[in-house]
């Protein structure tokens, strides 16, 4: 069964500031967000929303809007999910608008990871569209005073009645049955949705977005991991025309009218950092193993008996380095505060997770935070956290204007979180006929996902040591 890695879902926020409570008490207030998720249900969490209106809407002009918490990070899910709905409703794909990753508009979703968008979300949207199809048939049968068997759906109409005339733009109030009869997939390819926009450069990534009065930000980075800020001379930066310096604890940043001015202002800041020696290279793997906790996982039979029954034994140790995810699009965010609400556009695989990080960082209810995810230039499991979003929101709050923050490639390779390093140790036994009699497998630090063997081995111990 699919299991997300620890670093994908459980890594804590990395923002390095503590906002003044005085500045944010005025923002706090009532609000309730009901979290409903497909993925959470699989882990005993909230149930999937069964209200059709949560997933699909047909406007009076016949336009069809579909909602999903999944995001498009280059896997072409926008096309496949749109096609699934279009096939169920017997319309062309361009008649369907798919809203993805907008926390104010879509049902809660744990995130886009593990290649689960198609196997989990496509059937859900098919069931929603199939339920809408049956509802349209019922409405048409009632209006035309005829039997449903005399009706056909094609091209956005039931017989001669456009879908919009049937729904009148109202919410589609009907429960989605678990056994909704979905149509067999058509089995044909369609062009990528909005593909021409990507080819011609018209598509707006986060780094392309513009807001009225928007400023550009940069953040001062430490000299080393876990370094503590001793002092920062920001006088020269503060004296530059159009530059605002933001200082809150160890968080130091600048905002200016353009990217170059912000970069020049940041370069004038003279900071002193206190750092401690850090392990690397040959020391790293020994340290990871020495710091590892008690293992947990799967046990069957007896390793000792399995090794005793083996004709040959083998022991090996493997190491996995820290690996940068290196997404094509570096982290970026545009943040805007208005009337006590925070809106952030950012490329992330977990829009609701980033919404939670923002609410936590600024001490406000999640109901006052909106995260929107433009179709994003890849993630590779490396865009689950909201560092850039929190930083942009901090700069925007201090400047009183929208702020765009785009990480440099150097920042992406240095300060984005890495695929965890690890040590893997294996002891095995095998008979001359190829039968594996024992499999003793230990993974230190680099994750518990997919470490179970698929072979039929009577004596096995497979443990992950966090």
N, C-alpha and C positions, 0 to 999 in steps of 0.2 A: 504494500500500500504506500502511496506517496507520503513522504514526510519531509517538510521543509527543514533546511539546515538551521541550526541555532542562530548563526550570524544573520540569516535572512529575516527572521521575525523577532528575535528576542534581544537584539543588541540595543543597549540604551542610547538615548540621545547624546550627541557629542558637543552640543553647543556649550560655550564656556562663558556664560554670564548669568547674573541673577538680577532680573529686572526689579526696579524699585517698586515696592508694593503700592506706594502712594500714587504712582503714575497710572496704576492699572485698576485700583479699586472702583473707579468710576465706570470701568468697562464691564465689571462683573454683574451678573444679573441672572434672572430665571431663564430657563430653556431646557428642553428635553429633546434628546435625539434617540429615536428607537433604532437599535442596531439589528439589522436582519441580514443574514448572510448564508449563501449556499455552502461556503467552505466551513463556516462555524458549525453548521448542522452536522457535518461529518465528524466533528470533535465534541459533540454533545452541547453545542452552543445554541443560539437562537434559531428558530425555524425559518425556512425559506418563506418570503412573503407570498401569500396565495391570492392576493388581490390583483386582478389583471391590470388595473390602472397603474400599479407600481412599475409595470414593465412595458406597457404599450399604450399609445394614444393615437386615435384617428381624428384629425381635425375636421371641421366642417367643409374645408376645401379639399378634403380627401388625402391630405398629406399624412404620412405615417411616421410617428416618432417612437423609437424603441430605446430603452434605458438599460445600461449595464455598468457595474462598478469596475469591470475590467478596463484596462488601458491598452492603447496601441503603442508598442515599443519596437515596431519593425517586424513583428511576426505575421502581419497581415490579418490579424483577427478581425479588424473592422470589416474587411471584405467577406470573410467566411461567415461571420455572425449576421451581417446584412443579408447575404445570400440565403441563409437559413430561414430568416423571417420572410423574405420576398417569396420564396418557394411555397411556404405555408399559406400566404395570403394571395397567391396567384397574381403578383404584380412584378414589374421590372425592378431590379435592385435600386435604380436611381429614384424610385418612389419612396424609399425608406431612408430616414435619417436616423443614424445610430448615435446616441449621446453616450459618451464613455467618460468615466472618471471625474464626474462633477459631483462633489459631495452634497450639493444642495438639491440635486435633481435625481440621482440614481439610488437604487437600493444599496445598502451597505455591502461591501465585499472585502474579504480579508486581503486580497492582493492578487497581482498577476505574476505567477511564478509556477515552476514545476510543469510547464506545458499543459496546464489544466484549463485554459480558456475554452478550447474546442470541446473536450470531453465533458466538461461540467456546464459551461454556459450555453453552448449551442443547443443541447437538449432542452434546457430551461426556456430559452427564447423560442424554440420551436413549439414547446407546449403552450406558451403564452400566445403565440401567433395562431396556433390551431384552435385555442379557446376563443380567440377573437373571430376566427373564421366561422366557427359554429354560431357565435352570437350574431354575426352579420346575416347568416342564413335564417336564423330565427326572426330577426327584425324584418328581413325582406319578405318572408313567408307571411308574417302578420300584416305587413303593409299591402302586399299584393293579393292577400286573401287566397293563397294557393298552398299546395303541399310542398314541403321542402325538397322532395325528390324531383320537382320540376325546375329547380333552380340550379344555376351554375355560376361560379365565380371566375372572372377573367378580367385582366386589365383594370383593376380597381373598381369593378362593378359587380353587383349581383343581378344577373340578367341586365336590365336597363338602368338599375338604380345605383348611382355612385355610392361608394362606401361612406363618404362624408354626409350625404343626405340621410343615410340610415342612422349614423351615430349622432348627427347634429352637433358634433364637436363635444359631446358630453363625455364624462368619465365612463370607461367601460367597467361597470360594476358586475363582476362575476368571478367566482373562485376558479382557480386553475386546477383542474383535477389531475391527480398524479398519473392517471392513465389516459391522458388526453391523446387522441388518435392523431399522430403526426404523419405527414406524408413521407414517402420514401425520397431520399435525396435525389435530385435531378441527375447528378453525376456528370456535370459539365462545368468547365472553368468559366469564370467571368473576369473581365478586366479589373485591376486593382481599383478600389474606390478612391477617388480623388488622385489617381496615379499621376495624371498630368501635372497636378500642382507640385508634386515632389520632383518631377523631372525638370520642370521649368523654373523651379525656385519660388513659386508663389506660396507654397506651404509655409505657415508661420510656426516656427519652433519657439520655445520659450525665449530664447535669446533674440528673436526677431520682434517680439511684442513691443508695442508702444502704448503708453498711457498719457493722458493730458498732464503736462507739468512734470513728467517723470525725470528723476535724477538717476545717476549711475553710482554704484557703490563698490568699494573694495574693503577687504578685511585684513588686518595685521595678523600674520601667522607666527607661531612660536618658532624658536630656533631649533627645537627638537621636540620629539613626542613627550608629553607630560611635563614640559617646561613650565615654570611659574614666572609670571610677569613681575619684575622687580620695579621697573620704572619705564615711563614712556614720555619722551619730549615731543609734544605735538604742536609746539608753538609755531613752527614754520608752516605747517599744514593749515593751521587755523587762520593764519594771516593771508593765505592765498585767496584771491577773489572768487566768490561763488562756491567755496569749499566749506563743508560742515564736518567737524570732527565729532565722532560718537565714542564716548568712553563710559563703560559700565563694568566695573570690576576688572577682570582680565580681558574683557571684550573691547577691542579698539578697532574702529573702522572709520572710513571717510565716505562722503557723498559729494558729488559734483555734477556739473551740467553735462559732461560727456566722459567717456571711458578714459581717454588720455589724461584729462585733468585729474580724475580720481587716482589714476596710477601714479602720476607725478606727485600728488599730495601724499600718497602712501609712502613713496620713496623718501620723503623728507623726515619721516618719523624715526627718531632714534630710540630704540627700545633696548632694555637690559633684561636678560632672561636668566633664571636660575634653573639649571638642568642637572640631572644625575646620570651617571654612566649607564649605558643601555647595552644589553646583550645583542649580539648579531652573529652572523656567520656560523662558525663551528660551535659556538656556545648555545645557539638557539634551540636545537633539538633536544639536547640534554636538559635544558631548562624546562621545555614544554613537558617532558616526561616526568621530571621531578616535581613539577607543580600540579600534575594531573590529579584529579579526585578519584574516588572509588568507581570502578567500572560497573556498568549495567548493560544488560542486553539479553541475549538468548543462550540458553544452555540445554544440552541434550546428551544423554549417555555419560561416558567417562573418558576424558582425554587420556588419562593414564592407560586405561585398557586399550584404547584405540591406538596409541603409540606402541604399546606392547605387541599388538597384533600386526604391526606394519613390517614389511620387508625392507623399506627404506624410509628414512626420516629426513626432513628438510627444515631448516630454520633460516629466516631472512628478516631483515629490517629495511624498511623503506621510509624515505622522508618526502614531505610535500612542502615546498616553500610558500611563503606568503605570495599571493598572486593578485595583481591589480586587475580589476574587471575591465578597465580601459574601454568604456562605452564611447561610441562615435561622437556623441554629443556630451560635452562636459556638463556638470551640474549647473543649473541656472534657475533663477526664480525672479518673478516680479511680484512685489508686495504692495498692497494699498490698504490704508485704513480709512474708514468713512463711517461716521455716526456710530462709533463703538464697535464696528464690525471689521474683521480682517479678511481680505480676499487675497489669495496667493495663486498665481499660475506657476506651475513647476513640472518638470519631468520626473515622475516617480512611478514606481510599480505598486505603491501602496497609498493612494490618495487619502483614505480614511485614517491610516496610520500616521501620515504626516499631519492631518488635521488634529489628531490627538496630541502629537508633539507640540504643535503650535499653541494649542489650548493650555497645555501644561506649562510651556515656557512663559506665557504671558498671564497666566492665572485667570483665564476667562473661560466661559462655557464653550463647549464644542459647537453649540448652536449659533455662536457668533463668529465662527470660522468657516470659510468656504475655500476649498481647494479644487482647482481645475487643472486638468492635465492635457495640454496639447499633445497631439500625436508626436511621440518622442523618439529621438535618435538613439535607440538601443538602451539596454540596461544590463543584460547578462547576469541578473541576480545582484547587481551592484547598486541599485537605486531604490532601496527599501526605506532608507532613512531620510530625514528632512533637514540636513544641515544647511543647505543653501536657502531653503524656505525660511528657516528661523532667522538666519543672518539677514536676509533681505527684509524680513518683517521688523527686525530690531532697528535697522537703519532707517526704514520708512517711518517707524514710530517717532524716532528722534528728529528726523528731518521734517515731518509733517507733510510729506509728499510721497507719491508712489516712487519706489526705488527698484531698479533692476540690478541684480547681482549675477554675474557670469563667472564661474570659476575658470582660471587658466588651465591649460593642459598640465602645467607643473603642479598646480594645486590638486588637480584630479588624481595625478599619480602619487602624490605625497599624502594628502589629507583625507581622501575618500577611504572608506573602510575596505580592507582586503579580504580575499578568500583566505580563511585561516590556514596557517601552517600546521603541520602535523607529523607525527611519527606513527608508522604502522608496523607492527611486529606480528609475524606469522610463524607458527610451528605446525607442521603437518606430517602425516604418515600415510604411506601408500603401499599396497601389495603389488606383486609383480604383474598381476593381471590388470592393473590400473585402478583398482578399487581404492578410493580414498577412505582410510579408516579413522583418521583424526584431523580436526581442523580447529586450531587454537588461534584466534584472530583478535588483536587488540589495536584499537585506533585511539591515539592520544591527541585530542584537541580539534581535529579537522572535520568532525561531524559524524552523526549517526545515520544519516540517510543512506539507504541502499547498501548497507554493509553486510546484510544477511546473505549467505551463500544460497545459490539456486540448486546446488547439487544435493543428492540424497546421501548425506554423510551421517552415520549413526552416532558418532561421538564428536560433538562440536561445542565450542565456547566462543561466542562472538560478543565482544564488549567494547563500548565507547567510554572513554575516560575524559570527562570535561576538564 
